[in-house]
């Protein structure tokens, strides 16, 4: 389902923060980055589906990845952003807004430098992670967005202390 890349070429990624940890997703799926705008709450939606926003006349669902990953929800700040991505849902291109505590940069990563996700000691669901890379003295968690939205939300109510 994911994008196939030649291992010899670097891939552009967008880096962002969730609960103080650095995550990345492929920049090719990012449509725009918005300052926090009003979100309309949808009754009876899953907890990770924060609500809906209006992006240039289109209704776009907003997902809180912190809830989806079983992380602690933190209050929004001046740095909170909505990363609007395009993802295939039921065979159709769909716009989705992802809440991020902070957006860092678009940069390149060598796909050969990505290591497998450890089986033990992960604080996020390993099925949502493509792999881990070392960057600037820390770790960068590479998201598998297709799996984030294809998987059942079994972990959405499990919260971890940060």
C-alpha positions as CSV (number, residue, x, y, z in Angstrom):
1,X,0.0,0.0,0.0
2,X,2.8,2.5,0.8
3,X,4.9,4.4,-1.7
4,X,7.7,2.3,-3.2
5,X,11.1,4.1,-3.4
6,X,14.5,3.2,-4.8
7,X,16.7,2.5,-1.8
8,X,19.5,4.5,-3.5
9,X,17.6,7.9,-3.4
10,X,16.7,9.9,-0.3
11,X,13.0,10.5,0.5
12,X,11.6,13.9,1.6
13,X,9.9,13.7,5.0
14,X,8.0,16.1,7.2
15,X,9.2,16.0,10.8
16,X,6.8,16.8,13.6
17,X,6.4,16.4,17.4
18,X,3.9,14.4,19.4
19,X,4.2,14.4,23.2
20,X,7.8,15.5,22.9
21,X,8.9,12.8,20.5
22,X,10.0,13.3,16.9
23,X,7.9,11.6,14.2
24,X,8.1,11.7,10.4
25,X,5.9,11.1,7.4
26,X,6.6,11.2,3.7
27,X,6.3,14.8,2.5
28,X,4.7,13.7,-0.8
29,X,1.4,13.1,1.0
30,X,1.4,16.5,2.8
31,X,-1.0,19.0,1.2
32,X,-0.6,21.9,3.6
33,X,0.2,22.8,7.2
34,X,-2.3,25.0,9.0
35,X,-2.3,27.0,12.2
36,X,-4.8,25.6,14.7
37,X,-8.3,26.6,13.4
38,X,-11.7,25.9,15.0
39,X,-12.6,22.2,14.9
40,X,-16.3,21.1,14.9
41,X,-16.8,18.2,17.2
42,X,-18.7,15.2,15.8
43,X,-20.9,13.3,18.3
44,X,-20.3,9.5,18.6
45,X,-17.0,9.7,16.6
46,X,-14.1,7.6,17.8
47,X,-12.0,9.5,20.4
48,X,-9.1,9.8,18.0
49,X,-11.3,11.5,15.4
50,X,-11.2,15.0,17.0
51,X,-13.7,16.6,14.6
52,X,-14.0,18.4,11.3
53,X,-12.4,21.5,9.8
54,X,-13.1,23.5,6.7
55,X,-10.2,23.7,4.3
56,X,-11.0,25.9,1.3
57,X,-14.6,24.8,1.2
58,X,-13.8,21.1,1.8
59,X,-14.8,19.2,4.9
60,X,-11.7,17.5,6.3
61,X,-11.7,15.1,9.3
62,X,-9.1,15.8,12.0
63,X,-7.3,13.0,13.8
64,X,-5.4,13.2,17.0
65,X,-2.5,10.8,16.5
66,X,-1.7,11.0,20.2
67,X,-5.0,9.4,21.1
68,X,-4.6,6.9,18.2
69,X,-1.2,5.9,19.5
70,X,-2.3,5.7,23.2
71,X,-0.3,8.7,24.2
72,X,-1.3,11.4,26.7
73,X,-3.4,14.2,25.3
74,X,-1.8,17.6,26.0
75,X,-3.4,21.0,25.7
76,X,-2.9,22.8,22.4
77,X,-0.3,25.6,22.3
78,X,0.8,28.3,20.0
79,X,2.9,25.7,18.2
80,X,0.1,23.2,17.6
81,X,-0.5,22.7,13.8
82,X,-2.9,20.7,11.6
83,X,-1.0,18.8,8.9
84,X,-3.4,18.1,6.1
85,X,-2.4,14.9,4.2
86,X,-3.9,13.0,1.3
87,X,-4.5,9.3,2.1
88,X,-6.3,6.5,0.2
89,X,-9.4,5.4,2.0
90,X,-11.6,2.7,0.5
91,X,-9.8,3.2,-2.9
92,X,-10.4,7.0,-2.9
93,X,-8.1,9.9,-2.2
94,X,-9.2,11.5,1.1
95,X,-7.9,14.6,2.9
96,X,-7.2,14.1,6.6
97,X,-5.9,16.6,9.1
98,X,-3.4,15.4,11.7
99,X,-2.9,17.3,14.9
100,X,0.8,17.9,15.7
101,X,2.2,19.5,18.8
102,X,4.8,21.1,16.6
103,X,6.0,20.9,13.0
104,X,9.7,21.0,12.5
105,X,10.8,20.8,8.9
106,X,10.8,19.1,5.5
107,X,14.1,17.3,5.1
108,X,15.5,14.2,3.4
109,X,16.2,10.8,4.8
110,X,18.1,7.8,3.4
111,X,15.6,4.9,3.5
112,X,18.6,2.5,4.0
113,X,19.3,4.2,7.4
114,X,15.8,3.2,8.7
115,X,16.0,0.4,11.3
116,X,13.3,-2.0,12.1
117,X,11.0,-1.1,15.0
118,X,12.1,-2.9,18.2
119,X,9.6,-5.5,19.4
120,X,10.0,-4.6,23.1
121,X,9.9,-1.2,24.9
122,X,7.9,0.8,22.4
123,X,5.5,3.3,23.8
124,X,3.6,3.5,20.5
125,X,1.8,0.8,18.5
126,X,4.6,-0.9,16.5
127,X,2.2,-1.7,13.6
128,X,1.9,2.1,13.0
129,X,5.7,2.5,12.7
130,X,7.6,1.9,9.5
131,X,10.9,2.1,11.3
132,X,13.2,4.3,13.3
133,X,16.1,6.5,12.2
134,X,18.8,8.2,14.2
135,X,18.8,12.0,13.8
136,X,20.4,14.9,15.6
137,X,21.4,12.8,18.6
138,X,17.9,11.3,19.0
139,X,15.5,9.0,17.3
140,X,13.0,9.8,14.5
141,X,10.0,7.5,14.4
142,X,8.9,7.0,10.7
143,X,5.1,6.6,10.5
144,X,3.3,4.2,8.3
145,X,0.3,6.3,7.6
146,X,-1.5,3.6,5.5
147,X,-1.4,1.3,8.6
148,X,-2.5,4.0,11.0
149,X,-5.7,4.4,9.1
150,X,-6.2,0.8,8.0
151,X,-5.8,-0.7,11.5
152,X,-8.6,-1.1,14.0
153,X,-8.5,1.6,16.8
154,X,-8.0,-1.1,19.5
155,X,-5.5,1.1,21.4
156,X,-7.3,4.4,21.3
157,X,-8.4,4.4,24.9
158,X,-5.1,3.2,26.4
159,X,-3.2,6.2,27.8
160,X,0.5,6.2,28.8
161,X,2.1,8.7,31.1
162,X,4.6,10.9,29.3
